[in-house]
């Protein structure tokens, strides 16, 4: 997947759409950094650090952050 391509859901393979951003504390470097939430049509919501576009998606514990 290129960084410009829309990511796919690791659970069902559907295309993910961008949702909300959340400002979070990252313990490993003690910084406040945004996480970008992504959701698919199957209702799965994932997120990753906004400053690490190549990082893998992680399950998002806040499903309301996904796209409407």
HELIX and SHEET records of a PDB file:
HELIX    1   1 UNK A   63  UNK A   65  5                                   3    
SHEET    1   A 4 UNK A  17  UNK A  26  0                                        
SHEET    2   A 4 UNK A  31  UNK A  39 -1                                        
SHEET    3   A 4 UNK A  45  UNK A  49 -1                                        
SHEET    4   A 4 UNK A  58  UNK A  59 -1                                        
END                                                                             
